[in-house]
């Protein structure tokens, strides 16, 4: 089962083809969601590792989706990887998601919520958003919270179509020029970025991919888990070389934390791509890293 504490990611931004509907806002407030709950087409997903976390308290009408069911263990000890389309279809249909649903995801951490967003987005769902601030913000606004297991849910009808243009791999990155043809973003903290942690104690090569700029994922949210205002988010990405017309590739250790940069880039309208295997996959291929 993937562990949130060991995640690492890379994201690249690119334009995705339309799914037949106009795109909807990717970040919603508590007030906006509260006004949607009577709409039968709205599906609210509570992302967590354990059902018990959901049963302790969740947004009224939300459905539980286990993180490890859509972020799976891949080959060579890679964690939090995309599953096959059939698994994505099964997991999200069971939660009531259909092609035309308005899907709102939240989790205790923006990381898990962003990973759920990424999964649905990369498989072609055009109406996915994150609840800004998650359950904490919902509770603070005195909105209704239920306890207990998910009530009976009508199975959805979701047709996942993998959009490979939203993914990056090691070969793609090697063929680019970071800072010129792409903006390569490493979302990890200093110890991982500079390799002073020894590659998380020998789990992977110590350092970062040459040409990568550092934008830590948690620098994009405040202490309450809410995303910074749009202009602040834009300024932080631009400082790392992100610009219109230049795909953004983000990575971390295994592609989980990088989902936050992927989400922010999509939210701001940039082209985005995520290196799902991230530095773990890069190291497994014995590709070079730098430590300065």
N, C-alpha and C positions, 0 to 999 in steps of 0.2 A: 504493500500500500504506500503510495507516495506520501512523504512527510513535508509539510509546509516549510519547516525550518531549513530544509536542504535545497530549496529551489534556486535556480539561476537561469537567466534568459537572455536572448537577443531578439530584437524586432526590426523588421524592415518595412517601410511604408510604401504601398502601391495602390493603384486604383482597382477596385473590384467591379465586375459586371453587375448590372442591375438584376434583381431577382423578380422583377415584374411589378415592383411597387416603388414609390418614392421613398427614399431613406427617411427615417424618423430620428428625432434627437437621441443622442447616445447617453446623456446624463440627465436624470430627472430628480427633482426635489421631492421632499416629503409631501408638500402641499400638492404637487402635481400628481403623485401617485395616489394620494388620498382621493383625488377627484376621479380616478380611473377605476376604483375597485368595484364599482357597480357594472362596469363594462364586461360582458361575458367573454369578450375576445382578449382580455388582458390576462396574462399568466404570470404570476409572481413566483420566483424560484428562490428558495432559501438554500444556499450552498454551505455544506458543513461536512466534516469528517465523520460525524456520528449522528445517528437519528436522535440520540438523547439531547444533543444540543438544540435541535429543532423543537423537540417536545417540551423543553424548558421554557420556550417562548418564541413565537414567530408572528409575522404580520398576518392579520386575519385573511384567510383564504390562500395563503402561500402553500407551495408544495415543496417537500424536501427532496433535494438531489445530493447524493453523496459525491464529494469531490473525487474520490478514487474511482468512481464509475466512469468518469469522462476524462480523467488525467491519469493514464495508466503507466505501468512499468513497461519500458521498452527493452530492446536488446542491449547487451553490454552494460547492464545496471543503470541505464538511463531511466530517470523517473519523470513523472508528470508529462508524459508524451501524449500526442493525439492518438486516439484509437481509430479503428477502421470505421468507415461510414455506417456500417450496419450496427455497430455498438452505439454510435452517436444517435442514430435513429431510435433504437430501442430505449435508451436512457431518457431522452427528452420527450419522446412520445408518451412514455409511461407517466411523465409529469404533466401531460396535457398539452404539450407544445405542438402546434400545427404551423404550416407554412405562412398562414396569414395572422398568426397570433402576435399580439404586442407583448413581448417578453421583457420583464423587469427582473434583474438578478441582484441579489445582495448577499453578503457574507460578513462574518466577524471581521475579516481583513479585506482591504481593497484588492489584495493580491488574488485571493481565491475568486472574488467577484470578477476581476478582470480576466482571469483564466477562463471562467465560464463564458464571459462575453466573447473572448477570442475564439473559443471552440465553436460556438454557434455562428459567429461572424465568418470564420474561415470555411465553414460548411454551408455558407450561402444564405443564412437567415438575415433578412434585411430590416427587421424591426426589433432589435435587441438594445436594451439600455441598462445602465447601472443605477441603482438608487444611491444618490450621494449621501454619504454618512451612514448608510446601512441601518441595521436595527437600532443601533444606539440613537441615531438622529430621530428615528420613528418614535422611540420611547420618549425621548426628550420633548417631542411635540405632543405628547399625550394622545397619540393615536392608538386604536385598539390592537391589543396583542392577545393571541390565543395560545393555549398550551395543548399538549397531547399530540398524537400522531396525525399524519395527513388524512383528511377525510377522503371519501371515495372520489376518484378523479376519472373523468371520461378520457380515454386514450386519444391522444392527438394524431395528426397525420402530417408528419414532417418528412420532406424529401431532401436529405442532405446531399449537397453537390460540392465537393472539395474544390476550393479556389486556390490552385497551386501558386498563383501570383501573390498570395498573401504569406507565402512561406519562403524562407531562405535556407540554404544548406551550405556546407563548407566549400563546395565547388563554386557555388555562386559568389561567395564572398571573396574567394581567391581571384576571381576574374574581374573584380571591381577595384576601384581606387578610392579607398576611404577618404572622405573629405572633398572628393571631386565628383565621382559618379554616384556615390552613396554617402549617407551619413550613418556611420557605424556607432551605435550607442551601447555602452556597457553600463548596466544598471546596478552593479554590485558596489558595496562599500569599499573604502580604501584598502583594508587588509586583503580583500580578494582581488581588487583591481591591480594593486601593486605587487601582489604575491607574497606579502609579508606573513601571511598565514600558512605558507608552504603548500598552497593549493588545497586548502581545507584539510591540512594534515596528510597530504599525499593522495587525495581522492582524484586530483587532476593536476595538469601543469600549473605552476605558480606564475600568475601574471595575466595579461590581457592580449587580445588580438591587436597586432600593429595597426595603428591608424584609428583605433576606437577612442571615442571621447566618453567621459564618465558623466552620467546623469543618474544618481541613485534614485531608485523607485520611490523611496519614502520622502524625497525632497519635493514630490509633486502633490503631496497631501498634507493636511494640517494634523495637529495632535488628536483631533477627533475623527480622523479618517475621511474627512471631506476633501475633495479635490480643490486645488487652488483656483482662483479666478482665471478665466481663459487667457487674459493677457499675461499673467504671471507664468502660466504654463507655457505659453508660446515663447516667452523670453528665455525660459530655462532650456527649451529645446533648441532655439536659435543659437544660444551660446555654445551648443555642442555641434553646430554646423548644419542643423536641420533647416531646410529651405524648400519653398515650393519648387516642384519639378525635380527634386533630388530624393529618391527613395530613402527611407529611414530603415535601417536594420538594427534591431535591438536584441541583446542577448544577456544571459546571466549564467547560472551553473547548468541547469537542465531545462530552462525555458518557462519557468513559472513567474518569477518576479518580473521578467521582461514583458509579461503580459500587460503590466501597468503602463509601460511606455507605449506599447502597441495601442492600448485603449486611448491614451491621451492623444497620440498622434492621429488616430481615427477621429476622435472627438473634435480635434482642431482642423480636420480636413486635409491632412497630409496623406501621402501615399505610405502605407505601412506594410512591413513584412517581418515575420518573427522566425528566428533561428531556433527551432524547437529543441534540438540537441544541445545547443549552446556550448560553453567552454568544455563541458564534459565530452561531448562528441568530438570537438576540435582536438582535444588532447588524445582521445582514443585513436585518432588518425595520425598522431605524432606530428602535428603541424606546429609551427613556431609561435611562441608568445614573447612578449616583452614585459619588463618590470619597471619601466620609467615613464 
